[in-house]
Each structure stands twice: as structure tokens, then as C-alpha cells.
Amino acid sequence: MEPSNTDERAEPADAAEPADAAEPAGLSARDRAVLDIAGRTFTGPGPRERAIRERLGISPTAYFQLLNALLDDPRALRYAPGAVNRLRRERQRLRDER
């Protein structure tokens, strides 16, 4: 009897995980896809632009506008801290050069 109770207690915890995975950090699927692309390494601008168009269905200009807005969103930092911090540093470096 007790083992089944233990199993039942484990089920609700397992059931909560897929819901969390559906909306991690409260970001939309598009926002997560933008951050996923930003976190990848590309050999040049061509492959990155192709990935943006194929995965997101938007222009690279629209992608960079979305990405720039996401860099200021704390939810994006929780979802992809490495990519967001790296891009924030790069953005600040470019601003400092002006």
C-alpha cells in the first residue's frame, strides 16, 4: 500500500514539469527561439540569416530588433544567461565606442 502512495506523490511533481517546460521563464516560443539562435555560434552572417528566416520566418533586421528588446528583459536573462550577458557586454562595448 505504501509504495503506491509514494508513486502517487511522485506523479504530481512529474506532471508539473511539462507545464514548466512549455513556458520556461515566462517567455513566448518566439522569444525562446530568438534567444536560442542568439546563443548559437555561426561561421558567418549567411548561416545565421538563413537560420533566422527558416526558424522564425522573419527578416534578420526584425530578429535583431526583437533580440535587442529581449536583452533588457529579466525573463530572457533567466532563460539564457550566457547569451544575454555576452550580448549585453557586446552592446555596451559598441555604445562606448561611439
DSSP file with accessible surface (Angstrom, degrees, kcal/mol):
  #  RESIDUE AA STRUCTURE BP1 BP2  ACC     N-H-->O    O-->H-N    N-H-->O    O-->H-N    TCO  KAPPA ALPHA  PHI   PSI    X-CA   Y-CA   Z-CA
    1    1 A M     >        0   0  187      0, 0.0     4,-1.4     0, 0.0     3,-0.3   0.000 360.0 360.0 360.0 -45.0    0.0    0.0    0.0
    2    2 A E  H  >  +     0   0  147      1,-0.2     4,-2.2     2,-0.2     3,-0.2   0.902 360.0  57.4 -63.6 -40.9    2.7    2.4    0.9
    3    3 A P  H  > S+     0   0   89      0, 0.0     4,-2.3     0, 0.0    -1,-0.2   0.897 105.0  52.3 -58.8 -36.2    4.7    2.1   -2.4
    4    4 A S  H  > S+     0   0   50     -3,-0.3     4,-2.4     1,-0.2    -2,-0.2   0.891 107.6  51.7 -67.8 -35.0    1.6    3.1   -4.3
    5    5 A N  H  X S+     0   0   70     -4,-1.4     4,-2.1    -3,-0.2    -1,-0.2   0.902 109.0  50.6 -64.6 -39.4    1.3    6.2   -2.2
    6    6 A T  H  X S+     0   0   76     -4,-2.2     4,-1.6     1,-0.2    -2,-0.2   0.926 110.9  48.9 -62.6 -42.9    4.9    7.1   -2.9
    7    7 A D  H  X S+     0   0  100     -4,-2.3     4,-1.6     1,-0.2    -2,-0.2   0.897 109.9  51.9 -63.4 -40.2    4.3    6.6   -6.6
    8    8 A E  H  < S+     0   0  111     -4,-2.4    -1,-0.2     1,-0.2    -2,-0.2   0.884 107.7  51.7 -65.3 -37.0    1.2    8.8   -6.4
    9    9 A R  H  X S+     0   0  167     -4,-2.1     4,-0.9     1,-0.2    -1,-0.2   0.859 108.6  51.9 -68.0 -31.0    3.1   11.6   -4.7
   10   10 A A  H  X S+     0   0   45     -4,-1.6     4,-2.2     1,-0.2    -1,-0.2   0.831  98.9  66.5 -73.1 -30.6    5.7   11.4   -7.4
   11   11 A E  H  X S+     0   0  122     -4,-1.6     4,-2.8     1,-0.2     5,-0.2   0.930  96.9  50.5 -62.0 -47.0    3.2   11.8  -10.2
   12   12 A P  H  > S+     0   0   82      0, 0.0     4,-1.6     0, 0.0    -1,-0.2   0.913 111.0  50.1 -60.2 -36.9    2.0   15.3   -9.4
   13   13 A A  H  X S+     0   0   56     -4,-0.9     4,-1.1     1,-0.2    -2,-0.2   0.922 112.7  46.7 -64.6 -42.1    5.7   16.5   -9.4
   14   14 A D  H  < S+     0   0   91     -4,-2.2     3,-0.3     1,-0.2    -1,-0.2   0.882 109.3  54.8 -65.6 -37.3    6.2   14.8  -12.7
   15   15 A A  H  X S+     0   0   70     -4,-2.8     4,-0.8     1,-0.2    -1,-0.2   0.832 104.4  54.9 -67.1 -29.6    3.0   16.3  -14.1
   16   16 A A  H  X S+     0   0   47     -4,-1.6     4,-1.9    -5,-0.2    -1,-0.2   0.815  95.4  68.2 -74.6 -27.9    4.2   19.9  -13.1
   17   17 A E  H  X S+     0   0  123     -4,-1.1     4,-2.3    -3,-0.3     5,-0.2   0.930  96.1  50.7 -62.5 -46.3    7.5   19.5  -15.1
   18   18 A P  H  > S+     0   0   84      0, 0.0     4,-1.6     0, 0.0    -1,-0.2   0.900 109.0  52.6 -61.0 -35.5    5.9   19.5  -18.6
   19   19 A A  H  X S+     0   0   67     -4,-0.8     4,-1.0     1,-0.2    -2,-0.2   0.920 110.7  47.5 -64.5 -41.0    3.9   22.6  -17.8
   20   20 A D  H  < S+     0   0  115     -4,-1.9     3,-0.3     1,-0.2    -1,-0.2   0.889 109.8  53.4 -65.2 -37.0    7.1   24.4  -16.7
   21   21 A A  H  < S+     0   0   69     -4,-2.3    -1,-0.2     1,-0.2    -2,-0.2   0.804 100.8  61.9 -69.2 -27.0    8.9   23.2  -19.8
   22   22 A A  H  < S+     0   0   57     -4,-1.6    -1,-0.2     1,-0.3    -2,-0.2   0.871 121.8  17.9 -68.7 -36.1    6.2   24.7  -22.0
   23   23 A E  S >< S-     0   0  103     -4,-1.0     3,-1.8    -3,-0.3    -1,-0.3  -0.457  80.8-174.6-133.2  62.7    6.7   28.3  -20.9
   24   24 A P  G >  S-     0   0   35      0, 0.0     3,-1.7     0, 0.0    55,-0.1  -0.367  76.5  -2.2 -63.7 136.6   10.2   28.5  -19.2
   25   25 A A  G 3  S-     0   0   33      1,-0.3    54,-0.1    53,-0.1    53,-0.1   0.579 119.0 -80.5  61.9  11.4   10.9   31.8  -17.7
   26   26 A G  G <  S+     0   0   40     -3,-1.8     2,-0.3     1,-0.2    -1,-0.3   0.701  91.0 139.6  74.1  16.9    7.5   33.1  -18.9
   27   27 A L    <   -     0   0    0     -3,-1.7    -1,-0.2    48,-0.1     2,-0.0  -0.681  54.1-112.8 -93.8 151.5    8.8   33.7  -22.5
   28   28 A S     >  -     0   0   46     -2,-0.3     4,-2.4     1,-0.1     5,-0.2  -0.280  31.9-106.6 -72.8 164.9    6.9   33.0  -25.7
   29   29 A A  H  > S+     0   0   60      1,-0.2     4,-2.3     2,-0.2     5,-0.2   0.885 122.2  52.3 -60.6 -38.5    8.0   30.3  -28.0
   30   30 A R  H  > S+     0   0  130      2,-0.2     4,-2.5     1,-0.2    -1,-0.2   0.927 108.5  49.8 -64.9 -43.5    9.2   33.0  -30.5
   31   31 A D  H  > S+     0   0   23      1,-0.2     4,-2.3     2,-0.2    -2,-0.2   0.917 111.5  48.9 -61.9 -42.3   11.2   34.8  -27.8
   32   32 A R  H  X S+     0   0   37     -4,-2.4     4,-2.6     1,-0.2    -1,-0.2   0.908 110.5  51.2 -63.9 -38.9   12.9   31.5  -26.7
   33   33 A A  H  X S+     0   0   10     -4,-2.3     4,-2.4     2,-0.2    -2,-0.2   0.904 108.4  51.8 -65.6 -39.1   13.7   30.8  -30.4
   34   34 A V  H  X S+     0   0    0     -4,-2.5     4,-2.3     1,-0.2    -2,-0.2   0.945 113.2  44.7 -60.6 -46.4   15.3   34.2  -30.8
   35   35 A L  H  X S+     0   0    2     -4,-2.3     4,-1.7     1,-0.2    -2,-0.2   0.868 109.9  55.5 -68.3 -34.3   17.4   33.6  -27.7
   36   36 A D  H  X S+     0   0   53     -4,-2.6     4,-0.6     2,-0.2    -1,-0.2   0.925 110.5  44.9 -63.5 -43.6   18.3   30.0  -28.9
   37   37 A I  H >< S+     0   0    0     -4,-2.4     3,-1.2     1,-0.2    -2,-0.2   0.917 110.6  54.6 -65.5 -40.9   19.6   31.4  -32.2
   38   38 A A  H 3< S+     0   0    1     -4,-2.3    -1,-0.2     1,-0.3    -2,-0.2   0.829 106.0  53.5 -62.6 -30.0   21.5   34.2  -30.3
   39   39 A G  H 3< S+     0   0   44     -4,-1.7    -1,-0.3    -5,-0.1    -2,-0.2   0.612  93.9  90.6 -81.6 -11.6   23.2   31.5  -28.2
   40   40 A R  S << S-     0   0  124     -3,-1.2     2,-0.5    -4,-0.6    -3,-0.0  -0.458  74.3-127.0 -83.4 158.4   24.4   29.6  -31.2
   41   41 A T        -     0   0  135     -2,-0.1     2,-0.3     2,-0.0    -2,-0.1  -0.893  26.3-169.5-104.6 131.9   27.8   30.0  -32.9
   42   42 A F        -     0   0   30     -2,-0.5     4,-0.0     1,-0.1     0, 0.0  -0.882  29.6-129.5-119.4 155.0   27.7   30.6  -36.7
   43   43 A T  S    S-     0   0  144     -2,-0.3    -1,-0.1     1,-0.1     3,-0.0   0.613  84.6 -30.0 -78.2 -12.6   30.5   30.6  -39.2
   44   44 A G  S  > S-     0   0   26      1,-0.1     4,-1.2     0, 0.0    -1,-0.1  -0.977  78.4 -71.1 178.4-176.4   29.4   33.9  -40.7
   45   45 A P  H  > S+     0   0   95      0, 0.0     4,-2.7     0, 0.0     5,-0.2   0.830 116.4  65.1 -69.4 -29.7   26.4   36.1  -41.4
   46   46 A G  H  > S+     0   0   33      1,-0.2     4,-2.4     2,-0.2     5,-0.2   0.953 103.9  42.4 -59.8 -54.9   24.9   33.8  -44.1
   47   47 A P  H  > S+     0   0   38      0, 0.0     4,-2.4     0, 0.0    -1,-0.2   0.886 115.3  51.4 -61.8 -35.4   24.2   30.8  -42.0
   48   48 A R  H  X S+     0   0   62     -4,-1.2     4,-2.4     2,-0.2    -2,-0.2   0.946 110.8  47.5 -65.7 -46.5   22.8   33.0  -39.2
   49   49 A E  H  X S+     0   0   88     -4,-2.7     4,-2.5     1,-0.2     5,-0.2   0.904 111.9  50.8 -62.1 -39.5   20.5   34.8  -41.6
   50   50 A R  H  X S+     0   0  136     -4,-2.4     4,-2.9    -5,-0.2     5,-0.3   0.932 110.5  48.9 -63.3 -44.4   19.3   31.5  -43.1
   51   51 A A  H  X>S+     0   0   16     -4,-2.4     4,-2.7     1,-0.2     5,-0.5   0.904 111.0  51.0 -62.4 -39.9   18.6   30.1  -39.6
   52   52 A I  I  X>S+     0   0    0     -4,-2.4     4,-2.0     1,-0.2     5,-0.9   0.948 114.2  42.8 -62.4 -48.6   16.6   33.3  -38.7
   53   53 A R  I  X5S+     0   0  141     -4,-2.5     4,-0.8     4,-0.2    -2,-0.2   0.913 119.5  42.9 -66.4 -41.6   14.5   33.1  -41.8
   54   54 A E  I  <5S+     0   0  148     -4,-2.9    -2,-0.2    -5,-0.2    -1,-0.2   0.918 123.7  33.3 -72.7 -43.9   13.9   29.3  -41.6
   55   55 A R  I  <5S+     0   0  130     -4,-2.7    -3,-0.2    -5,-0.3    -2,-0.2   0.888 134.2  23.5 -83.0 -39.0   13.2   29.0  -37.9
   56   56 A L  I  <<S-     0   0   34     -4,-2.0    -3,-0.2    -5,-0.5    -2,-0.1   0.667  87.6-136.5-102.3 -24.1   11.5   32.3  -37.2
   57   57 A G     << +     0   0   63     -5,-0.9     2,-0.3    -4,-0.8    -4,-0.2   0.811  67.7 107.5  71.4  27.6   10.1   33.3  -40.6
   58   58 A I  S    S-     0   0   42     -6,-0.8    -1,-0.3     1,-0.0    -2,-0.2  -0.865  75.2 -92.5-130.0 168.5   11.2   36.9  -40.1
   59   59 A S     >  -     0   0   45     -2,-0.3     4,-2.3     1,-0.1     5,-0.1  -0.389  35.5-113.8 -76.5 156.9   13.9   39.1  -41.6
   60   60 A P  H  > S+     0   0   12      0, 0.0     4,-2.6     0, 0.0     5,-0.2   0.872 117.8  57.3 -57.6 -35.0   17.3   39.4  -39.9
   61   61 A T  H  > S+     0   0   96      1,-0.2     4,-1.9     2,-0.2     5,-0.2   0.945 108.0  45.4 -62.2 -45.8   16.5   43.1  -39.1
   62   62 A A  H  > S+     0   0   28      1,-0.2     4,-2.5     2,-0.2    -1,-0.2   0.894 111.3  54.8 -64.3 -38.1   13.3   42.1  -37.3
   63   63 A Y  H  X S+     0   0    0     -4,-2.3     4,-3.0     1,-0.2    -2,-0.2   0.939 108.3  47.0 -59.3 -48.5   15.3   39.4  -35.4
   64   64 A F  H  X S+     0   0  100     -4,-2.6     4,-2.5     1,-0.2    -1,-0.2   0.847 110.6  53.0 -67.6 -31.3   17.9   41.9  -34.2
   65   65 A Q  H  X S+     0   0  131     -4,-1.9     4,-1.8    -5,-0.2    -1,-0.2   0.933 112.5  44.6 -66.0 -43.8   15.2   44.3  -33.1
   66   66 A L  H  X S+     0   0   41     -4,-2.5     4,-2.4     2,-0.2    -2,-0.2   0.928 113.8  50.3 -63.4 -44.9   13.5   41.5  -31.1
   67   67 A L  H  X S+     0   0   11     -4,-3.0     4,-1.7     1,-0.2    -2,-0.2   0.922 107.6  53.1 -61.5 -43.5   16.8   40.4  -29.7
   68   68 A N  H  < S+     0   0   71     -4,-2.5     4,-0.5     1,-0.2    -1,-0.2   0.908 110.8  47.1 -60.5 -41.1   17.7   43.9  -28.6
   69   69 A A  H >< S+     0   0   64     -4,-1.8     3,-1.2     1,-0.2    -1,-0.2   0.901 109.6  54.3 -66.8 -38.7   14.4   44.3  -26.7
   70   70 A L  H >< S+     0   0    8     -4,-2.4     3,-1.9     1,-0.3     6,-0.3   0.805  93.9  69.6 -65.7 -28.9   14.9   40.9  -25.1
   71   71 A L  T 3< S+     0   0    8     -4,-1.7    -1,-0.3     1,-0.3    -2,-0.2   0.764 100.9  47.7 -62.5 -23.2   18.3   41.8  -23.8
   72   72 A D  T <  S+     0   0  100     -3,-1.2    -1,-0.3    -4,-0.5    -2,-0.2   0.408  91.7  97.6 -95.2   1.3   16.6   44.2  -21.4
   73   73 A D    X>  -     0   0   27     -3,-1.9     4,-1.4    -4,-0.2     3,-0.8  -0.799  64.7-150.6 -95.3 121.3   14.0   41.6  -20.2
   74   74 A P  H 3> S+     0   0   78      0, 0.0     4,-1.9     0, 0.0     5,-0.2   0.817  97.1  62.0 -61.5 -26.9   14.9   39.8  -16.9
   75   75 A R  H 3> S+     0   0   95      1,-0.2     4,-1.9     2,-0.2   -48,-0.1   0.887 101.5  52.0 -65.3 -36.0   13.0   36.7  -18.1
   76   76 A A  H <> S+     0   0    0     -3,-0.8     4,-2.9    -6,-0.3     8,-0.2   0.899 106.4  53.6 -66.3 -38.9   15.4   36.4  -21.0
   77   77 A L  H  < S+     0   0   52     -4,-1.4    -2,-0.2     1,-0.2    -1,-0.2   0.902 109.4  48.1 -63.1 -38.6   18.3   36.6  -18.6
   78   78 A R  H  < S+     0   0  161     -4,-1.9    -1,-0.2     1,-0.2    -2,-0.2   0.870 115.2  45.7 -68.5 -35.5   16.8   33.7  -16.6
   79   79 A Y  H  < S+     0   0   67     -4,-1.9    -2,-0.2     1,-0.2    -1,-0.2   0.917 134.4   8.9 -75.0 -45.1   16.2   31.7  -19.8
   80   80 A A     X  +     0   0   17     -4,-2.9     4,-2.6    -5,-0.1     5,-0.3  -0.573  68.2 165.5-138.1  71.3   19.6   32.2  -21.4
   81   81 A P  H  > S+     0   0   67      0, 0.0     4,-2.5     0, 0.0     5,-0.3   0.880  76.5  51.8 -61.8 -38.4   22.0   33.9  -19.0
   82   82 A G  H  > S+     0   0   54      2,-0.2     4,-2.1     1,-0.2     5,-0.2   0.956 115.0  40.2 -63.0 -50.2   25.2   33.2  -21.0
   83   83 A A  H  > S+     0   0   11      2,-0.2     4,-2.6     1,-0.2     5,-0.2   0.925 117.1  49.0 -65.7 -44.0   23.9   34.5  -24.3
   84   84 A V  H  X S+     0   0    0     -4,-2.6     4,-2.6    -8,-0.2     5,-0.2   0.940 113.1  46.0 -65.2 -45.4   22.1   37.5  -22.7
   85   85 A N  H  X S+     0   0   63     -4,-2.5     4,-2.3    -5,-0.3    -1,-0.2   0.918 113.4  49.9 -64.6 -40.4   25.2   38.6  -20.7
   86   86 A R  H  X S+     0   0  105     -4,-2.1     4,-2.2    -5,-0.3    -2,-0.2   0.939 113.9  44.9 -62.4 -44.7   27.5   38.1  -23.6
   87   87 A L  H  X S+     0   0   32     -4,-2.6     4,-2.7     1,-0.2    -2,-0.2   0.856 110.4  54.1 -71.8 -33.3   25.3   40.2  -25.9
   88   88 A R  H  X S+     0   0   73     -4,-2.6     4,-2.5    -5,-0.2    -1,-0.2   0.920 109.6  48.4 -63.5 -42.9   24.8   42.9  -23.2
   89   89 A R  H  X S+     0   0  162     -4,-2.3     4,-2.6     2,-0.2    -2,-0.2   0.923 112.8  48.0 -62.8 -42.9   28.5   43.3  -22.9
   90   90 A E  H  X S+     0   0   79     -4,-2.2     4,-2.3     2,-0.2    -2,-0.2   0.923 111.5  49.9 -64.0 -43.5   28.9   43.5  -26.7
   91   91 A R  H  X S+     0   0   38     -4,-2.7     4,-2.1     1,-0.2    -1,-0.2   0.926 112.5  47.4 -61.1 -43.5   26.1   46.1  -26.9
   92   92 A Q  H  X S+     0   0   91     -4,-2.5     4,-2.5     2,-0.2    -2,-0.2   0.902 109.2  53.8 -66.4 -38.8   27.7   48.1  -24.2
   93   93 A R  H  X S+     0   0  106     -4,-2.6     4,-1.5     1,-0.2    -1,-0.2   0.932 110.1  47.3 -60.3 -44.1   31.1   47.9  -25.8
   94   94 A L  H  X S+     0   0   74     -4,-2.3     4,-0.6     1,-0.2    -1,-0.2   0.886 111.7  50.3 -66.8 -37.2   29.7   49.2  -29.1
   95   95 A R  H >< S+     0   0  111     -4,-2.1     3,-0.8     1,-0.2    -1,-0.2   0.891 108.3  53.0 -65.5 -40.5   27.9   52.0  -27.3
   96   96 A D  H 3< S+     0   0  114     -4,-2.5    -1,-0.2     1,-0.2    -2,-0.2   0.807 103.1  58.6 -65.3 -28.9   31.1   53.0  -25.5
   97   97 A E  H 3<        0   0  127     -4,-1.5    -1,-0.2    -5,-0.2    -2,-0.2   0.683 360.0 360.0 -73.4 -19.0   33.0   53.2  -28.8
   98   98 A R    <<        0   0  235     -3,-0.8    -3,-0.1    -4,-0.6    -4,-0.0  -0.156 360.0 360.0 -73.5 360.0   30.6   55.9  -30.2
